[in-house]
């Protein structure tokens, strides 16, 4: 097996951590058990560009159990757990190309190695593989059945490709499943982002002012958890409905330039670029801490800091201090990359259980859409045309029910009478 990781000797530690995460991923475990029996992915090649963490390892194990040959690479230069990567290679048969802290050149070399696998299915976390294939490796598209996308940022990129007619194979937007964005983006991002900030800085959060840029599901989660830690929360938004929602949820809402004056810690979760920009930098108070939990580090205008700071020094790992000409300092965490995965361990396993259940079932769904007799090794045809598709509602609900069962929770069901009432139009006031 070809691979590029930090150290294969880390494999035993990685396997122990993978097994620990698996204890809290019962939905994915139940899918893996079925896959072992049914082998729905038999003979398929899957290239997965995801965060190489213990939770991801359990997804990749599930795909292998279903019969797939899997190659994995990192979707972020700082998110790889090197012991997990080693265990994937040594114990789980997954060719892995990922090293924590890899430079940009190595990052794309690893993506190319995954594409060299000639995948039938791509799995993305940010759409870097899809983008690379369409821009530089179009010769592999003929053999691709479809792909999946894990993140809001990736779905935005793919939707733009589809709108321009540039997307040449179907993608399932796993991020848009209710069991993903509600559970993962809100509860996962909220907890793990604050975990990353605390691990990187060891600062007390209570009593400080946190500014959150973006009040989508991730921003809601960050604000909710920060308020629970005793922080004063300020929300910056461009969407009037979300801004109004943040206000009604009890947070202060103001423009970024105004928020800069009161900010102790700032976190971006927008999926956009230059959210913290020159105007903000010029108004931030001395010692303000900035970080990002959106997918790309473009949310912070780091080039401006690099150009205008008179001095930069590393205070501790993943904590860089920039000295501005007027004497103020700005503290950047994790090079502006995902704070929850760079400085902590990402979402808890229980959260990723449902996200990765969506990934596994989406891969199976793509196979089920193949026309009878289609050749998986070239010119394969699908019932789905190129485009971005939602996870089928029946799969989303199946995952929610599996999660409830794993938690030991039961819910009511509609009676025949209630179903008839909801489907009628002629039963009004009595």
N, C-alpha and C positions, 0 to 999 in steps of 0.2 A: 504494500500500500504506500502510495506517495503521500506525503504530508509535510507541513512546515509549522512547527510549534516550538515553544520555548525549551521544554525539557520533558522527555518521555518518563523520566524518573518520578515525576509528580503524579503519575497515573493512579497510584493507590489512594493518595489523599483525595484526588478528584472523584474516584469511584465512591468513596465513603460519603462525600458531600452530595453526589448525585442520588445515592440511595436515601440519604436523609431528606432531600427535597421530594423524592418520590412518595414518601409517607404522607405528604400533604397534597398529593395530586391524584385523588381517587377517580375523578372523571376520566382523565387521560389513561390511567391504569386500566380502567374497564374497557376503553377503546382498544388499548394495546392487547388485552386478552382476546378480544374478538378478532383483531387483525391477525393474531398468531394462528387462529383457526381458519379464517377465511382467505387470508393473503390477497386482499383487494388491490395491492400495489405491485404485484408480482412482476418482476422484470423491468420496472420503471426506474429511470435515473432521475434523482431529485437533487438540485443544487440549492442549498439553503444559505442565504446571507442573512444571518440573525445574530443577536448578541450571544456569544458563546458562554453561557452560564449553565448552572446545574439544571435549571428548569428547562432550558432549551435542549439540554442533553436528553431529558426524558421524552421530549417531542421526537427527537431524532431516533431514539430507541424505538418509539412507536412506529415510525415510518419504516425502519428496518424490519420490525416484526411483521409489518404488512407486506414484505417482500421487496421493498425498494432498495436500490443501491444509492447511498446518500453521500454527498460531499458537502462539507460545511465551511463557510468562511465568516469572518466577523463583519458586522454591519456598523461597527464603530471602533476606531483605533484604540480606545481606552476601556472598552467594556468587557474584554475577554478575561475569563478566569483561566489562567494557564494550567492549573491542575485539572480543570474540567476538559480542556482541549486534549491534554495527554490521555485522560481516561477514555475519551471518545475514540482515540486512535487505538489504544492498547486493548481495551476491553469490549468496545461496542461496534467495531468495524466501520467506523465513520472516518473517511479521509478528511482531515481537518487542516485548514490553513488560517491560523489566527495566533497572534502574539500580542499580549497587552503592551500598549505603548508603541506599536509599529508605526513607522512613518507613512506618509501619504503614498509614496511610491510602492512600498511593500503592501499597503492596503489594497491598491488596485491590482497588484500582481496576484494577490490572493483571490480577488474577485475573478480575474482572468483564469486562474487555475480551476475555479469552480465551474466557469463557463466551458473550459476545455473538456469537462465531463460530458458535454453534449446532452444537457438535461431535457427530459420530457416535461418536467414541471420545475418552475422556479419558485422559491419562497423568499420573499424580500421583507426587510425592515427598513424602509426608506427609499425603496425603488432604485437603488444603485445598480443592481444586477440587470434589471429591465432596461434602465437607461444605457448601461454599457453595451448590452446586446444590440439595442436598436441603433446606437451611435457608431459602434466599432466592430461588432461581431454579428451582423445581420445574417450571415450564412448559416447560423445555427437555428434560426427561427422556424424553418420548415419542419423540424422534428419536435417542436415544442407543442404540447397539448394545451397548456395554460399555466397560470401562475397564481400566487396568493400574495397579499400585501398586509402587513401587520399594523402599520402606523397611519395616523392622520396625515402626517407629512407625505408619506409615500402615496396615499390615496389622492392627495391634492396634485402631486406630480403626474400621476397616471391619468387622472381626469383631464388634466391639461393636454396630455398626449392624445387622449381619445378625442377631445374636442377639436384638435388640429388634424385628426385623421392619421396620426403618426403611430398609434398603438397597433401592433400587428398580431397580437394574440390575446385571448381573454384572460382577465385577472379577477379573482374573487377578492373583494375588499373585506378581508377578515376584520379589520378595524371597525367596520360599521355594524358588525353584529352587536345586538344588545348585550349579549353575555360577554362581549369583549369591551366595548367602549364604556359601558356603564360601570362594570366591575373593575376592569384593568385600569382604564384611564383615570377614573375617579378615586377609587380606594387604593389602587396600587401606586399611582403617581404621587398621591397625597402623602402617603406614609414614606415611600422610598426616597422621595426628593428631600424631605426634611431629615431623613436618616443620613443621606449623603452630606448635607450641610453640616450636621452635628459631628459626623465623623471627621470631616475635613477641618473644621474650625474649633470644635470643642467649646463653642460659645453657648451661653444660656439664651434660649429663645424667648422665654417669658418676659414681657415688658418691652420687647423690641418691636419696631415697625417693619413689617414685611410688605413689599410691593410685589404684586403678581401681575404680570402682563399676559392677558388672555384669560377669558372666563368661559372657555369651553369645558368639556368634562375634566380635563387635566387641571385647569385653573380652579374649577370648583373644588376638586379634591385637595389641592394645595391649600386653598383658602380655608377650607373646613378643618383640616388637620392643624394648620398654623393657629387658627383661633382657639382650637382645643388645647394647644400648648401655651396659651396665654399671650399670644402675639396680637398686636394691633395690625389689622389687615387693610391694605389699600389695593384697589383693583384698577388697572388701566385697560381700557377696551376701545375698539373702533366700531363695534356693533352696538347700536342703540338698545336693542332688546336685551342683549347680555349685560350691558351696563346697568340697565334698569333692574334686571334680575339680581345682580350683585348688590345694588343699593337695597333692594327689598330683603335680601338675605342678611343685611346688617353690616355691610362693609362700606368703607369710604370709597368713592369713585371720583377720579380726577385724571387730567391729562398727565402724561409721563413727565413733562417738564416741571409740573407742579409737584408731582410725587417725589421727584429727586431730592427736594429740600428736606423731606422728613424720613427718607429711606435709611434703614439700617442694613437690611438684606433685601436684595432684589432677585426675583427668579422669573425667567421668561418661559412661557409655554404656549407659544402662538403658532409655530410652524412657519413664521415669516422671517424676513431679513432685516437687520439693523433696527431692531426694536429698542435696544439700548444704543443710542447713537451720540454724536457729538453734542447735541443740545442737552442730553441727559448728563453726559460726562461733565460738562461745564457747570452743572448745577448740583451735582452730588456732593453731599457733605463729606468731610474728611473721614476716611476709614470705612466708607460704605463697601459692603460686600455684594458682588454681583455673580450670578450663575445662571445656568440654563438647564431646563429639563424638556425642551423641545428637541426634535431629532438632530438638527444640525447646529454647529456652533456659529452659523451665520446670524443667529438672532442677536448676537452682540457684535458691535463693530470693533472687533479686536484690532484690525489693521490701524484704525485711528489711534487706539491706545499705544500700539507699538511705535507709531510714527511720532506721537506728540509727547510721550512720557520722557522725562529726562533721565530716569533710572528705572530698571526693572530688577527685582530680586525675588528669589524663591524663599519664602518664609518657612515653609515646610512642604512636603510632597503635596502637589495639587493645589497649593495656595501661593499665588504670585501677587506681589505688591508692585503697583505702578505709581511712580512719583511724578506728579504733574508740575509744570513750571511755576504755578502759584503756591506750591508747597503742600497741596492736598494729596492724599494717597487714595487709590482705588484698589480694592482687593478682588482679583479674579480667581474663581475656583475652577479647577479641572480643565483649564484651557478653554473654557466656554463650552465644553462638550457635556454630554448628559451627566448631570451631577449624581443622579441616583445609581448609575451603573459605573461611573468612573471612581467615585469616592465611597460607594457602598456596594450592595450586592443586587441592586435592582428590585423588582417587585417580589413580594413573598411568593412562595411556591403555590399557596392556595389561590392566589390571584391568577397566576399564569396557568393554572390547571384549566381554567375555562378558555383562556385565550388560545392555548395550544390545542385544546380539544377542537376548537374551530379550525385551526390549521390542518389537523389530521383529517377531519371530516370533509374539509374543503378539497383536499387532495383526492380523497375517495370520490367526491362528487364530480370533479373534473374527469376522472377516469370513466365514470358512469355516463358522461355526456358523449363519449366517443361513439362514432358510427360503427356499426357492426363490421368487423373485418378490417378496420383501419390499421395501418402499419405504424407501430409506435416508433420505428426507427427512421421514418422519413415520410414527409407529406401526409402526416396524420390529419384527419379531418374531425371536426367537432360539431356538435349541435350548437355550440355557442360561437357567435361571431366575435371578432376582436372588439374589446370594450371592457368596461369596469362593471362588475356585477356584485350585488349584495349576496351575502350568505343566505341561502334559502331559509325562510322562516321556520320551516319544519325542523331543520337542523339546529337552529338557534334555540328553539323551544326544547328540543331533545336534550341539549346540553344543560339548560336551566333545570330540567326535571332530574337529570342525573346528579346535578349538584345538590339539589334539595334532598334527594335520596341519600347522598353521601353525608349530608349534615344531619340526617335523621329527622327531617322536616316533612310534614304532610300538608297538603292544601285541599280545599274543597273542589268539587266538580259541579258543573251545572246540571240541574235536573232536566228531563225532557221538556217539562213545562216551561222552565226558564229559557231554554234554547229556543223554543217556539215563540215565546214572548219577545225575545231580543230580535228575532227574525221577522216579526210581524209589523204591520203598519196601521192596523185598524183597531188597536187596543189603546185607548186613551184614558181620560179621567172617568172613574166609575162612581 
